[in-house]
Amino acid sequence: MKNFKVDEDLCVLCGLCAQDCFFGLIELDEYPRITDEQKCFECQHCLAVCPVGAISILGISPEDSMPLKGKMPEEDQVAALIKGRRSIRAYEPEPLEPERIQKLLDVSWHAPTGVNSRCVHITMMDDPDSVKKFSDEIYSRLEAALENNLSEIPYVVNLFKMVCQQKKENGVDILFRDAPHFIVVSAPESAPSRVADMTIFLSYFELMASSMKIGTLWNGILKRVIESVLPDLKERLGIPADHELGYAMLFGKPAVKYQRTVERGEARVRRVEWGN
Ligand SMILES: Cc1cc2nc3c(=O)[nH]c(=O)nc-3n(C[C@H](O)[C@H](O)[C@H](O)COP(=O)(O)O)c2cc1C
């Protein structure tokens, strides 16, 4: 049951809900109604587009959602966010307040997913002591694995060696950057656009974090370590066996502040024309 309801006192029969429905499931009889609830993929566009707030769906009413008038950031503000975001490789030890972490996750959860599947599974380690123990275990097991001739491509073996060496000799934690928290995303192998969905989720997470003055770091090395050296960690982290591992992302209060953007020049685009 999609619980699609129309407030007949408010509805002006403008038809925007019907026009915006992906599958064209809404018909205007006397008032809008869903013709085939099974096909509705719960995108809530009908609720969002209604100019008079007459539509509720899935138990969500217009009063539950945020009015957008005057709320959208200016383009220069978004450009500053995108260009000013940086990979953070130094963190303060103190944890973030749980409410701030929750806000960050809840907003990022609004990232788009293919067919609105919302299939991304977030595994979070937010307790800094747990992160420290997890990190210690990984470093000692990775070092042991390297001593036993790891079957990985030489570039990756050298990368892992450098990671262990930096930790041992200089106390530099390349894997976790001493961050107090991390998330790992995964998604069912059956989900059609899982790789895009996971990547988009983390991209939104990273941008929202940056706007909240929270630092993040994509962690490709940790993903590789789990996949090729310590696969048991996937199960021990509680990630379902039928899930593909996406990426890991570290986060916490940054211990570095950037004063200006980096500059990457103009986007490299190849324009094509068709039909001449
Ligand atoms: C998919 C992906 C994986 C990454 N993995 C790592 C990583 O394992 N360790 C790290 O320090 N940085 C990692 N990075 C960060 C990149 O090195 C960084 O984005 C790049 O150097 C540009 O710097 P910026 O993010 O500050 O613009 C990763 C970035 C992406 C997008």
Ligand as a Chemical Component Dictionary entry (heavy atoms), coordinates in Angstrom:
data_LIG
# 
_chem_comp.id                   LIG 
_chem_comp.type                 NON-POLYMER 
_chem_comp.pdbx_formal_charge   0 
_chem_comp.three_letter_code    LIG 
# 
loop_
_chem_comp_atom.comp_id 
_chem_comp_atom.atom_id 
_chem_comp_atom.alt_atom_id 
_chem_comp_atom.type_symbol 
_chem_comp_atom.charge 
_chem_comp_atom.model_Cartn_x 
_chem_comp_atom.model_Cartn_y 
_chem_comp_atom.model_Cartn_z 
_chem_comp_atom.pdbx_ordinal 
LIG C1  C1  C 0 37.848 6.235  -5.563 1  
LIG C2  C2  C 0 38.890 6.975  -4.770 2  
LIG C3  C3  C 0 39.773 6.282  -3.958 3  
LIG C4  C4  C 0 40.728 6.965  -3.207 4  
LIG N1  N1  N 0 41.537 6.276  -2.337 5  
LIG C5  C5  C 0 42.402 6.949  -1.558 6  
LIG C6  C6  C 0 43.196 6.270  -0.583 7  
LIG O1  O1  O 0 43.121 5.059  -0.434 8  
LIG N2  N2  N 0 44.026 7.009  0.189  9  
LIG C7  C7  C 0 44.131 8.377  0.067  10 
LIG O2  O2  O 0 44.905 8.987  0.793  11 
LIG N3  N3  N 0 43.404 9.045  -0.860 12 
LIG C8  C8  C 0 42.524 8.380  -1.648 13 
LIG N4  N4  N 0 41.743 9.066  -2.545 14 
LIG C9  C9  C 0 41.831 10.524 -2.624 15 
LIG C10 C10 C 0 42.521 11.006 -3.914 16 
LIG O3  O3  O 0 43.885 10.762 -3.836 17 
LIG C11 C11 C 0 42.199 12.500 -4.041 18 
LIG O4  O4  O 0 40.825 12.656 -4.332 19 
LIG C12 C12 C 0 43.011 13.195 -5.130 20 
LIG O5  O5  O 0 44.380 13.155 -4.824 21 
LIG C13 C13 C 0 42.613 14.660 -5.306 22 
LIG O6  O6  O 0 42.678 15.387 -4.089 23 
LIG P1  P1  P 0 41.382 16.110 -3.500 24 
LIG O7  O7  O 0 40.373 15.028 -3.169 25 
LIG O8  O8  O 0 41.821 16.857 -2.294 26 
LIG O9  O9  O 0 40.847 17.012 -4.562 27 
LIG C14 C14 C 0 40.802 8.384  -3.300 28 
LIG C15 C15 C 0 39.904 9.073  -4.117 29 
LIG C16 C16 C 0 38.942 8.388  -4.823 30 
LIG C17 C17 C 0 37.946 9.169  -5.652 31 
# 
loop_
_chem_comp_bond.comp_id 
_chem_comp_bond.atom_id_1 
_chem_comp_bond.atom_id_2 
_chem_comp_bond.value_order 
_chem_comp_bond.pdbx_ordinal 
LIG C1  C2  SING 1  
LIG C2  C3  SING 2  
LIG C2  C16 DOUB 3  
LIG C3  C4  DOUB 4  
LIG C4  N1  SING 5  
LIG C4  C14 SING 6  
LIG N1  C5  DOUB 7  
LIG C5  C6  SING 8  
LIG C5  C8  SING 9  
LIG C6  O1  DOUB 10 
LIG C6  N2  SING 11 
LIG N2  C7  SING 12 
LIG C7  O2  DOUB 13 
LIG C7  N3  SING 14 
LIG N3  C8  DOUB 15 
LIG C8  N4  SING 16 
LIG N4  C9  SING 17 
LIG N4  C14 SING 18 
LIG C9  C10 SING 19 
LIG C10 O3  SING 20 
LIG C10 C11 SING 21 
LIG C11 O4  SING 22 
LIG C11 C12 SING 23 
LIG C12 O5  SING 24 
LIG C12 C13 SING 25 
LIG C13 O6  SING 26 
LIG O6  P1  SING 27 
LIG P1  O7  DOUB 28 
LIG P1  O8  SING 29 
LIG P1  O9  SING 30 
LIG C14 C15 DOUB 31 
LIG C15 C16 SING 32 
LIG C16 C17 SING 33 
# 
